[in-house]
Amino acid sequence: MSFTVAIVGRPNVGKSTLFNRLLEQRKAIVDDISGVTRDRQYGVTDWNGKTFNIIDTGGFVPDTEDIFETEIRKQVRIAIEESDALIFMTDAAIGITDLDESMVALLRRSDKPVFLAVNKVDNPERMFLASEFYGFGFDNIFFVSSMSGSGTGELLDAIAELIPKDVDEDENAEKNELPKFAIIGQPNVGKSSLLNAMIGEERTIVSDIAGTTRDSIHTHYNLFNKEFILIDTAGLRKKNKEKEDLEFYSVIRAIRAMDEADICLLLIDATKGITAQDVNIFSLVTRKGKGIVVLVNKWDLAEKTTNTARDYEKQLKEKLAPFTDVPVIFISAKEKTRIFKVIETALEVYAGRHVKIPTSKLNEVMLKAVEAYHAPVIRGHPLRIKYVTQLPTAVPSFAFFCNYPDDVKPSYRNYLENQLRTHFKLSGVPIRIYFRKK
């Protein structure tokens, strides 16, 4: 289930403060991912068992010639169109302004649920002043303080009620659903070319399937004993009304595709190298627990010497650290180079993401690894790991039962993760490790 909430409003009402609070207050919330444009951030939060995406937008200012404010105004409109629900932030300390009125006029033209959040309500006097915002006529109004967190729980409760309960991915697997691969990456990196290279002129192998994600194209691949669903995020709708920010569109669509996919094929332009935005997309994929394969496209255009590929991969993985156990394939979608290897590798990562390791085998391997490299002593006492088991979750997760679960150092956690990856073919698969009291 892909559900996206955008925080909108005029400048300086506390949108980013609310965004950061939603990401920091809950342990299950991922770090914020900086976006491609000014004041753009993306994140994922969990509330009452419901997971949804959050977009922080810049301050909305109508009728301005400022180049940044003009760009932000376009992106706010895109956020309103592409989101499933909206948090409209206002400021009780300032009261209703002309900019708020302009924002209301824009929101009334949308059919999306709007949650009016009146910010900076942190004392009885502010609560009295905030009552004027009832005049906007929105059904859902919440008096909050982004700084202290007051009222944000009620706001999140209301949003969570809109979101259908996620279907467990393990249940889907039991129904033998086909693997879903999403082609993601920045604009003009070759996503459409890769899709065409995969399906080629073999028109008999494809059939268009109506997708659940808006504006994504689902293609059924069934050839050479390989069968899966390709989710193409490359085909952006043409906007005739005005020149919209296509890069912002592509990011929102990519986030939706990530939610639906099992494996993400992240394309990087070989001629440009890996950029900060590529790293941001990669980080979001891993935090969502999706499998990932990195494809360096346009390799035919890169200047090469004897060790070019090796050196390129080394530099790429340095930027992707700490999660570096990821397949990297050098391709040319235009020349159809190594396209079948992409398919085989994606299916291998899919298999790794759904691996179920017998408890006996897991303990046999991992307890030997524990003996080979003892954990550091904790307050004069040795850390003792007695048992390990795989948890019944969609993302491969492992529980290590020990005597001091809260004191395990990150370095030892990384060692155990590397051992799991080495022995159980989990390349390209984000895994979760938990320590529990034995």
C-alpha positions in Angstrom: 0.0 0.0 0.0 1.5 3.3 -1.1 0.0 6.3 0.8 1.6 9.7 0.6 0.9 12.8 2.7 2.2 16.3 1.8 2.7 19.1 4.3 1.8 22.4 2.6 1.4 26.0 3.7 2.9 29.5 3.5 6.5 30.1 4.5 7.6 30.0 8.2 4.6 28.2 9.7 6.6 25.2 11.0 6.2 22.7 8.2 9.8 21.5 8.4 9.6 21.4 12.2 6.6 19.1 12.0 8.2 17.0 9.3 11.4 16.5 11.4 9.3 15.7 14.5 7.3 13.0 12.6 10.6 11.5 11.6 12.5 11.7 14.9 9.8 10.9 17.4 9.2 7.3 16.4 11.9 4.6 16.4 10.3 3.1 13.3 10.7 6.3 11.3 13.5 6.5 8.8 15.9 9.3 8.5 14.7 12.2 6.3 15.9 12.0 2.7 16.9 15.3 1.2 15.2 15.9 -2.1 16.4 17.1 -5.5 15.2 20.7 -5.2 15.2 23.6 -2.8 13.5 22.7 0.6 12.4 19.3 -0.6 12.5 16.4 1.8 11.0 12.9 1.7 10.6 10.4 4.6 8.6 7.4 5.7 6.8 7.1 9.0 4.9 4.5 10.9 1.9 5.2 13.1 -0.6 2.7 14.6 0.7 0.0 12.4 0.2 2.0 9.2 3.2 3.1 7.1 3.1 6.1 4.8 5.3 8.5 2.9 5.7 12.2 4.0 6.7 15.1 1.7 7.8 18.4 3.1 7.2 21.2 0.6 8.5 24.7 0.5 6.5 27.8 1.5 3.7 28.6 -0.9 3.7 32.2 -2.2 1.4 33.1 -5.1 2.0 35.8 -7.6 5.7 36.3 -7.1 8.6 36.8 -9.6 11.2 35.3 -7.2 12.7 32.3 -9.1 12.8 30.1 -6.0 9.3 31.0 -4.8 8.0 30.4 -8.4 9.6 26.9 -8.4 8.2 26.1 -5.0 4.7 27.2 -6.0 4.8 24.7 -8.9 6.0 22.0 -6.7 3.3 22.6 -4.1 0.7 22.2 -6.8 2.4 18.9 -7.9 2.4 17.7 -4.3 -1.3 18.5 -4.0 -2.1 16.5 -7.1 0.2 13.6 -6.4 -0.5 13.1 -2.7 -3.3 11.1 -1.1 -3.9 13.5 1.8 -2.6 17.0 2.8 -1.6 18.6 6.0 -2.3 22.3 5.7 -0.1 24.2 8.2 -1.0 27.6 9.6 0.3 29.8 12.5 -1.9 30.7 15.5 0.6 33.4 16.6 0.2 35.3 13.4 -3.4 34.5 12.5 -5.0 34.2 9.1 -3.0 36.0 6.3 -3.6 36.6 2.6 -1.2 33.8 1.8 -3.3 31.4 3.9 -6.4 32.5 2.0 -4.6 31.8 -1.3 -3.6 28.4 -0.1 -7.2 27.6 1.0 -8.4 28.6 -2.5 -5.9 26.1 -4.0 -6.9 23.3 -1.6 -10.6 23.8 -2.3 -10.0 23.0 -5.9 -8.6 19.6 -4.9 -10.6 16.6 -3.9 -7.9 15.3 -1.5 -8.6 15.0 2.3 -7.2 18.1 4.0 -6.1 18.2 7.7 -5.8 21.7 8.9 -3.0 21.9 11.5 -2.9 25.2 13.4 0.6 25.4 14.7 2.2 27.1 17.8 -0.9 26.5 19.9 1.1 26.0 23.2 -0.9 28.1 25.7 -4.6 28.9 26.4 -4.3 32.4 24.8 -3.1 30.8 21.6 -5.9 28.3 21.7 -8.4 31.2 21.9 -6.7 33.0 19.0 -6.6 29.8 16.9 -10.4 29.5 16.9 -10.6 31.9 14.0 -9.2 29.2 11.7 -12.6 27.3 12.0 -13.7 29.9 9.5 -11.9 28.1 6.7 -14.6 25.4 6.9 -12.4 22.3 7.0 -13.8 19.3 8.8 -10.5 18.1 10.2 -8.8 20.8 12.3 -6.0 20.1 14.8 -4.3 22.5 17.2 -0.7 21.5 17.4 2.8 22.6 18.5 5.4 21.3 16.1 8.1 22.3 18.6 6.8 20.3 21.6 4.8 17.7 19.7 1.5 18.6 21.4 -1.5 17.5 19.3 0.5 15.7 16.6 -0.6 12.3 17.9 -4.3 13.1 17.3 -3.3 14.4 13.8 -1.5 11.2 13.0 -4.4 9.1 14.3 -6.8 10.8 11.9 -4.4 10.3 9.0 -3.9 6.6 9.9 -7.6 6.0 9.8 -7.6 6.8 6.0 -5.0 4.2 5.3 -6.2 0.6 4.6 -4.3 -2.0 6.6 -1.3 -3.3 4.7 -1.6 -6.8 3.3 1.3 -8.9 4.7 3.9 -9.5 2.0 4.4 -13.0 3.2 0.7 -13.7 2.5 1.2 -12.3 -1.0 4.2 -14.7 -1.5 2.1 -17.6 -0.5 -0.3 -16.7 -3.3 2.6 -17.2 -5.7 2.4 -13.6 -7.0 5.0 -12.7 -9.6 8.1 -10.8 -8.5 7.7 -7.0 -9.1 10.8 -5.1 -10.3 10.7 -1.3 -10.4 13.0 0.7 -12.7 13.9 3.8 -10.8 16.5 6.6 -11.2 16.8 10.2 -12.1 15.3 11.7 -15.4 17.2 11.0 -18.6 19.3 8.2 -17.1 17.8 5.6 -19.5 14.8 4.0 -17.7 12.7 3.9 -20.9 15.6 2.5 -22.9 16.1 -0.2 -20.3 12.4 -1.2 -20.4 12.5 -1.3 -24.2 15.7 -3.3 -24.2 14.1 -5.8 -21.8 10.9 -6.3 -23.8 12.5 -5.5 -27.2 10.6 -6.2 -30.3 9.3 -9.5 -28.8 5.8 -8.0 -28.5 4.3 -11.4 -27.8 6.0 -11.5 -24.4 4.3 -8.4 -23.0 0.8 -7.5 -22.0 -0.1 -4.2 -20.4 -1.6 -4.6 -16.9 -3.6 -1.9 -15.2 -1.4 -0.8 -12.4 -2.5 0.2 -8.9 0.0 3.0 -8.8 -1.0 6.1 -10.7 0.8 6.7 -13.9 3.0 3.7 -13.7 3.0 1.1 -16.5 3.0 -2.6 -15.5 4.5 -5.0 -18.1 4.3 -8.8 -17.8 7.6 -10.4 -18.9 7.4 -14.1 -19.6 10.3 -15.4 -21.8 13.3 -17.8 -21.5 11.6 -19.4 -18.4 11.8 -16.0 -16.6 8.5 -14.4 -15.4 8.0 -11.2 -13.5 6.2 -7.8 -13.5 8.1 -4.7 -14.6 7.0 -1.4 -13.1 8.1 1.5 -15.3 8.3 4.9 -13.6 9.8 6.5 -16.7 6.6 7.5 -18.6 5.7 10.9 -17.2 2.4 12.4 -18.4 2.7 15.5 -20.5 1.5 18.6 -18.7 -0.1 21.1 -21.0 -1.2 23.6 -18.4 2.3 24.8 -17.5 5.9 23.6 -17.4 5.9 21.5 -14.3 8.9 20.2 -12.4 9.3 16.8 -14.1 12.1 15.8 -11.7 9.8 16.3 -8.7 7.1 14.2 -10.5 9.7 11.5 -11.1 10.7 11.4 -7.4 7.1 11.1 -6.2 6.3 8.4 -8.8 9.5 6.5 -7.9 8.5 6.5 -4.2 5.2 5.0 -5.1 6.9 2.4 -7.3 9.2 1.5 -4.4 6.3 0.8 -2.2 4.8 -1.7 -4.7 8.0 -3.4 -5.8 10.0 -6.3 -4.4 13.2 -5.3 -6.1 14.3 -1.9 -7.4 16.6 -1.5 -10.4 18.4 1.8 -9.7 19.9 3.3 -12.9 23.0 5.5 -12.7 24.4 7.5 -15.7 28.0 6.2 -16.2 29.0 9.5 -17.8 27.9 11.5 -14.8 28.7 9.2 -12.0 26.7 8.6 -8.8 25.2 11.9 -7.5 23.8 12.9 -4.1 20.3 12.3 -5.4 21.2 8.7 -6.5 22.5 8.1 -3.0 19.2 9.5 -1.5 17.1 7.2 -3.7 19.3 4.2 -2.8 19.0 5.1 0.9 15.2 5.3 0.7 15.0 1.9 -1.1 17.1 0.2 1.6 15.1 1.8 4.5 11.9 0.5 2.9 13.5 -2.9 3.0 13.3 -3.5 -0.8 15.9 -5.5 -2.7 18.2 -3.4 -4.9 20.4 -3.9 -8.0 22.5 -0.9 -9.1 22.8 -0.6 -12.9 25.5 1.7 -14.4 23.9 2.6 -17.7 25.6 4.2 -20.8 28.7 2.2 -20.1 29.4 2.2 -23.9 30.0 5.9 -23.7 32.4 5.8 -20.8 36.2 6.1 -21.4 37.7 2.8 -20.3 41.1 1.4 -19.4 42.1 -2.0 -17.9 40.6 -1.5 -14.5 37.9 1.1 -15.2 35.0 -1.0 -14.1 36.7 -2.2 -10.9 37.7 1.3 -9.9 34.3 2.7 -10.8 32.5 0.1 -8.7 34.9 0.7 -5.7 34.2 4.5 -5.8 30.4 3.9 -6.2 30.3 1.6 -3.2 32.2 4.0 -1.1 29.4 6.5 -1.6 26.7 3.9 -0.9 28.4 2.9 2.5 27.6 1.4 4.9 25.3 -0.9 2.8 27.8 -2.0 0.1 26.8 -5.7 -0.4 24.9 -4.7 -3.6 25.2 -6.2 -7.1 26.6 -3.6 -9.6 26.1 -4.3 -13.3 27.6 -2.2 -16.1 25.1 -2.0 -18.9 24.1 -0.2 -22.1 20.4 -0.2 -22.5 20.9 1.3 -26.0 23.2 -1.5 -27.1 21.3 -4.1 -25.1 24.5 -5.1 -23.2 24.2 -7.4 -20.2 20.4 -7.0 -20.1 19.7 -10.6 -19.5 22.3 -10.5 -16.6 20.2 -7.7 -15.1 17.1 -10.0 -15.1 19.0 -13.0 -13.6 20.6 -10.9 -10.9 17.2 -9.3 -10.0 15.7 -12.7 -9.6 18.6 -13.8 -7.4 18.1 -10.8 -5.1 14.3 -11.6 -5.1 15.1 -15.1 -3.9 17.4 -13.8 -1.3 14.8 -11.4 0.0 12.4 -14.3 0.5 14.9 -16.7 1.9 13.7 -18.7 5.0 16.8 -20.2 6.8 16.1 -23.2 9.0 16.8 -22.4 12.6 19.2 -25.3 13.0 21.3 -24.2 10.1 21.3 -20.6 11.2 22.6 -21.5 14.7 25.2 -23.9 13.3 26.7 -21.1 11.1 26.2 -18.1 13.3 27.3 -19.5 16.6 30.5 -20.6 15.0 31.0 -17.0 13.8 30.4 -15.8 17.4 33.0 -18.2 18.7 35.5 -17.1 15.9 35.2 -13.4 16.9 34.1 -12.8 20.5 32.2 -9.7 21.3 33.8 -7.0 23.4 33.5 -7.2 27.1 30.6 -5.1 28.6 31.2 -3.6 32.0 33.5 -6.5 32.9 31.2 -9.2 31.6 31.5 -11.0 28.3 28.6 -10.7 25.8 27.2 -14.2 25.3 25.0 -14.9 22.3 23.2 -18.2 22.9 20.6 -18.5 20.1 19.6 -16.9 16.8 16.4 -17.2 14.8 14.9 -15.7 11.8 11.7 -13.6 12.4 8.5 -14.0 10.3 8.8 -10.7 8.6 8.7 -9.5 4.9 12.2 -8.1 5.2 14.8 -10.7 6.3 15.1 -10.1 10.0 17.1 -12.0 12.7 16.9 -12.0 16.5 20.1 -12.8 18.5 19.3 -13.7 22.1 22.0 -12.6 24.5 22.7 -11.4 28.0 23.2 -7.6 27.3 21.0 -6.8 24.2 21.1 -3.0 24.7 24.9 -2.8 24.9 26.0 -4.5 21.6 28.3 -2.2 19.7 27.6 -1.2 16.1 30.9 -2.8 15.0 29.8 -6.2 16.3 26.4 -5.8 14.8 28.1 -5.1 11.4 30.3 -8.2 11.9 27.2 -10.4 12.4 25.5 -8.9 9.4 28.5 -9.5 7.2 28.6 -13.1 8.4 24.9 -13.6 7.5 25.5 -12.1 4.1 28.6 -14.2 3.5 26.9 -17.5 4.3 23.3 -17.1 3.0 23.5 -15.2 -0.3 21.8 -12.0 0.8 23.5 -9.6 -1.7 21.3 -6.7 -2.5 19.0 -7.5 0.3 18.6 -5.1 3.3 18.4 -7.1 6.5 17.4 -6.2 10.0 19.2 -7.5 13.2 17.7 -7.3 16.7 19.2 -8.3 20.0 16.9 -9.7 22.7 17.2 -10.8 26.2 17.7 -14.5 26.4 
